[in-house]
Structure formats: structure tokens, C-alpha cells
Amino acid sequence: MMKSIGFLPRLAGIARPDFRNYYETRHAPLADSYFHFAGYVRNHIVDGQEPGFDCISEFWTADPAAIATLLAGEAGERMRADERNFADPPNIRPALAEPAPTSRLVPLGLRTVHLLGGHDNAGLIAAVAASAGAEAVTLDFLTPFDAASRAPCDALLIREGTETAIPSLPSGWTLLASLQVVAEGALPISPQPAV
């Protein structure tokens, strides 16, 4: 299974609550009608921060080729046209996500998403695993789909709730931002991509 991430900014002149409402009541149902994602979660920022995007979308698919075919056709055209009603398409930042082997799905609802910058993946995996205990923690390492769409971070650490602390980061890693979000959508039954 493949996982990807999209950092979506709202269209200029649209308030964040209106962006979220349109995404949840119009765009996500439209996407669900075309794409058969194994999981599709929207993490809407709710704490007032302005990191350059308003939602972190997570997509899981068992058949990336089928999704690519749909995106290249009429379904993709309709999705892109609908994005222009609420989002800022030139500034959407997609990335391939590689979940750490220790990742466990974080339930929907209130979450904290830590945006991390760095390069020592093994060190970060060890630090997160040591601090997580029984807590469900998702750690995704991001790779941009192309140079023009660089993601705003190198890794995402997702934890349940709003009062979770970041683990002590190993050398080479920096906390770029901590965001409070509300996650809506559907989690996959089998979240780990094939390696």
C-alpha cells in the first residue's frame, strides 16, 4: 500500500472554517466518488497558526496506477476544477510518505502534528519509539513528488490529543512547527505500505 500526503492551502479570501466546510461537504465526497482510497484523512488546522497551508491530507491506496489513470482523465479534471473553488492549487504541496516501521495509526479527532526537518531517519525512529510507549504514534518520512512541490518538512509526527509533548529529537532533527488539528475521514485497515 502506498501513502501520500498533501499540504493544502485555502484560496485567498476564504476563511479557514469555510475552507474546512467546503472540503468536508463537497470536495471529499467528490473524491470518494471517483477514487477508491484504502484510507483518506483530512487533518484540519484548528489552533490559529498560519504555516502556509490549512489542511494536511493523508491518502492510502493499494493501486497507485489506478489513481494516476483517474487523475489523468476526466475525474482528475473535475477534481482540479473543484479545488479551485476553495483551495490554492499552485501552492498545494504533495509528497510521498514512508511510514516508519514503528508507526501505529492515530485515531481520528483531535491530534497534534509536529513538522520536523532533518535527515537521520534511523535516529528519529529510535527516539520516537522510545518515547511513545503504548501510545499510537504515526511517523512519516516525506519525499516530494518533484522539485517544484517541496514539502514544508521532512517528516510528520502525529500524536493523539492536544497536550502531547515532542520527544527529545536526535542530532540532525529540528521541530519546525506543532499544529493542533482535527482529523476527519476514514483510516485504512492496513496502513503500512509495501517496502
Secondary structure, DSSP 8 states (H G I E B T S, - for coil): -EEEEEEE-B-TT--HHHHHHHIIIIIHHHHHHH---SEEEEEEE-SS--SS-SEEEEEEES-HHHHHHHHHSHHHHHHHHHHTTTB-GGG-EEEEEEE-TT-----SEEEEEEEEEES-HHHHHHHHHHHHTTS-EEEEEEEESSGGG--S-SEEEEEESS--------TTEEEEEEEEEEEEEE--SS-----
